[in-house]
Amino acid sequence: MESEVRTIVDAASSRILTPRAGECLVCYVFRQLGEFGCDGTHRFALTFRDRTAPRATALMERLGSMGACCCDCEIFNNAYAFSSRPWITGAAFGEAIGTGFEAQEPVDLRTEFGINEPPAKTFYLCCQFVRRGSTQPCANWTRMSRW
C-alpha cells in the first residue's frame, strides 16, 4: 500500500513540476509560484534550467543582473512584466495548456488585454513557446527597465 501511494505521489509531482514542451522559463516559474509560492530561493528557475537547458550555466547571473538575485518571485517584481498582448484566454482549452487565474469578478479581456472574448471569471495564461533549450521568455513577457 505504501509503495502504491509513493508511486502516485511521485507521478503527480513529476507531472506538475516538469516544464511543458516548449514552455518558457518565465511562464514555468509563474505557473510554479502560483501553485507552490516562493520559498526565498531560485528553486523553480534552477529546476527549469536543469531539466530543460542544462547548458545555460549563466542563468543565475543573468537573472541577478536583471534584479532577480535572491528568489523566483523577484523575476516578476524586478525583471519581467506582462507584455501588452499576452496569450490569455477564458476558453475551455486554456485549462489544459495554461496557468489558471481566479478573479473576484468577471474580467473583460477585451478592454484589459485587447482579446476578443466575453468576460470571464477564470482565465488562463498560455505560454507562446520558445525553442528547446532556451531560457528566454516567450512573447507574453516584456523586460522591465530597472532605472
Residue pairs with C-beta under 8 A, 6 or more apart in sequence:
16 35
17 32
17 47
18 51
19 28
19 47
19 48
19 51
19 52
20 28
20 97
20 127
22 127
22 129
22 130
22 131
22 132
23 31
23 127
23 129
23 130
24 127
24 128
24 129
24 130
24 134
24 136
24 137
24 138
24 140
24 141
25 45
25 48
25 49
25 52
25 53
25 59
25 134
25 135
25 136
25 137
26 75
26 80
26 137
26 138
26 140
26 141
27 99
27 125
27 127
27 137
27 138
27 140
27 141
28 44
28 48
28 127
29 44
29 45
29 48
29 72
29 75
30 76
30 99
30 125
31 99
32 44
32 47
32 72
33 44
33 72
33 73
33 76
34 99
34 100
34 101
36 44
38 71
38 72
38 73
39 71
40 70
40 71
41 71
41 72
42 60
42 63
42 68
42 71
42 72
43 72
44 72
45 59
45 60
45 63
45 68
45 72
45 75
46 60
48 135
49 56
49 59
49 135
52 132
52 133
52 135
53 59
53 133
53 134
53 135
55 133
56 133
56 135
59 135
62 135
63 69
63 74
63 75
63 79
66 75
66 78
66 79
66 80
66 143
66 144
66 146
67 74
67 77
67 78
67 79
67 144
67 146
68 74
68 75
68 77
68 78
68 79
78 144
78 146
79 143
79 144
80 137
80 141
80 142
80 143
80 144
81 141
81 142
81 144
82 140
82 141
82 142
83 139
83 140
83 141
83 142
84 113
84 114
84 142
85 113
85 114
85 115
85 139
86 113
86 125
86 139
86 140
86 141
87 125
87 126
87 127
87 128
87 139
87 140
88 109
88 113
88 115
88 123
88 124
88 125
88 126
89 98
89 109
89 115
89 117
89 123
89 124
89 126
90 109
90 117
90 118
90 119
90 120
90 122
90 123
90 124
91 117
94 100
94 123
94 124
94 126
95 124
97 124
97 126
97 127
98 124
98 125
98 126
98 127
99 124
99 125
99 126
100 122
100 123
100 124
101 122
101 123
101 124
101 125
102 121
102 122
103 120
103 121
103 122
103 123
105 121
106 119
106 120
106 121
107 119
107 120
107 121
107 123
108 119
109 115
109 116
109 117
109 119
109 120
109 123
110 116
110 117
125 140
127 138
127 140
128 138
128 139
128 140
129 138
130 136
130 137
130 138
